[in-house]
Amino acid sequence: MEHPAFTRRRLLALFGAAATLPVLSACGSSVGGGSTGAPATAGGSGSIKVGLVVPQSGVYAALGTDMKRGWDLWLEQNGGKFGNYSVQTVAADEGETPTTGQPAVQKVLQSDGVDVVVGLVNSSTALGVVPLLAEAKKLLIVTNAGAGDVTGAKRTPYVWRTSFTNAQVSGAMGSHLATAGFKDGVFALAPDYAAGTEVIAGFKKTFEAGGGKVVGEAKPAFGKTSDYQPYLTQIQQSGAKATFCFFSGSEAITFVRQYAQFGLAATTPLYASGFLTEGSVLKQQADAALGVQTTLHYSDQLDNPANKAFVAAYTAKYGESPSCFSVQTYDAANVLNRALKTAGALDGDTLAKALGGIGAVDDSPRGSWTFDGQTPRQHLYLRKVENKGGTLVNSVVQDLGQLSQPT
């Protein structure tokens, strides 16, 4: 379900409990601890303390693992430094809801005294912490949560993202399906929380603008639904020509398996935002995922030099292919490194100004992208799950072009 924004008073009350959240040492070293004051010249030196707030438990724990791996790999490849700054990483467990995520951010800001916060998966959590970062005047780089308001209606100079917006990804699929022979009817479903609501809205906007008709919608309870049969029955009875959905993490595994077991995969093709088949879930979905088509800004199958090098290094280190969650956090380290080449201090205002001037990120595994309104303008790809040499992959079917955050 969607969680209402927390009041500052409630956050302070929760902060007392946040002291029990795990804090782990991550890749990188510290010279002299965190820095609250930084050199006044561009491209300074010293140390920078980063709070990496990602899920270590709950529905999205696997995403958090991928995110931390991407962060650690970039630092390992670059000597644990951003420019001349040694990096100290303090990791905290976001969990799966704002009840755990918002106090985790509060903790790294207040108790650990970080200079920058990186991470966040849950959209409701990201929305809830925007005022905290604005008050603290510290930089947050969101490396997953796709809530549009984070860099839209609730935008502040201190919150940037290296990921996506929910409607950016689902809107690309809406436009595609409107021209792919499914105008007569698509059933749409997503978990009942902030991200799910935005995904469906973004999909419907472009699908209906292209002449498509949504014949049914459903919003299963987030983090509580294990039996999707009632929703699968609704899809079957709706007469839909195709299904569009959004699930991620463990919910994606369960839904795809049950969709195939119910027999819908053979009659009603499944389309989704790419998180449905992204990362470690694909192996666990097994053959139930074959043929599923998704839109996303990354695939480990992308044929560009940066991605080939990244996939090789990531696979060698971790024994499995990277995901978009890995890339988004890898790119957060990359843009911080670029910003610190010109920034003369580590305060949020200085870093935000520096981020705005980095230009095209032309060495990203996802392909070249740029910041547009503090969020990526990037290529979106149509992907299809195929078996290549005994391994399931998200093959790239089509480059749908560069898209910005929808208005």
Phi, psi and omega in degrees: 000160179280135184259130180293154179298140180278147171281158179299321180300317181292323177299319180294325177293319180291332183301331177299324179281339186292344180298341180273354180293141181292139176236119187246149175280133181244181183300142179118158180236164181241135174247104179080014176078190182293155183247123175260344173230139185234162179303151185269003180253152180298145179065043183289189181219173182133226178222154176230132181256126183242130174268113179263101185255102182222159180294130171246358180209162176090191185306323188255023181300322181295325178295318179298322177299313179298320181296314180295323179296318178298317178297311182297321182295317179300315181296320179298320181288344185237029173066023179068025184226150164255105185061238178263006179268124170288141186253126171250123181254127174249113183265139179224150184277115176288332187069209183240354182224168176299337179301327176256325186291316182293317175296330178295318176294317178302320183294313182293330177288312188270310185280316184272344176063043182288157177274327184219145173249137180229140174129214178081124178256316188282128182296321180296322177296314181300316179298321183290333184265354179307313179296329180294317180292323179295320180291320181282344185055044177244151183279136170240127171251110180282124183250014168202296190319125190257015181303123184299324184295339180302319176243023179236249186298330181257020184299136170231165179294347190263353183241119179236166175220149175245022185249264190190174164245150184306314183287336177297315182286311183288328178297325177297321178289323177301314179297319180295311183294333178294341180247007187250017175092016183241021181301331186289345178166121174232138174262133184242135176211150181198158179301151184276074171206181192307311183296316180301318179297316181291322179300311181298317180298317180295320178295311183298322184300311183280325180295314180289326176297333178271007178095007181278159180237125174272117186265355177184154179221152175209148179228086177301148179300128182290132175072004183233352185261122176241343179242109183264007184304318178301324180283325178293325176296319177300317180299313181300318183282344183284341185077017181299143176276339179201163177242135171244135181215168172223116169215158178213165178062216185297330179294326179295320179299310183298314184295313182297318178299313183290328178300316179290316180299326181287343179096001183288331182300331182278342185242332187227097185303145185256125177238156186195164160296144192301343182297341181299325183237024187263138174077211188293343181295330187297318179297322181283334175289331178056216187295345177298337182271349183304131178089348179295133179248139184221162170247140178195165181269008180205149165213144177291355178268000180300135184261078173219154186302318182297319181289320179300317179293319180296313180299318180298314181292317181295315181295321179296323183279320189246354176077011176206164184287154178284166177237176176298330180294322176295313184296317182299324181277326172301316180291332176297318176296319181299313183288328175296320177299316179295318181297321184286353174287337181242340183290141179258002180199172183253008178287160185299322181295316181293316181293321179297317178298319180293320178299322181294346183250011186280344179074205183290134173270089191265005178240026179276143176301334182282351189105165183297138177213164179225157171286133175225103185068036176072016177216154187292135159265117193211165177287138171250138185241141170272128186235156178222133179287122179226161176262115178244106178062032179091002179240132177283132180222160173266088180293144179276117180271320186199141170274116184274003177094174181276134180230144174263179174296127179298148177277000000 
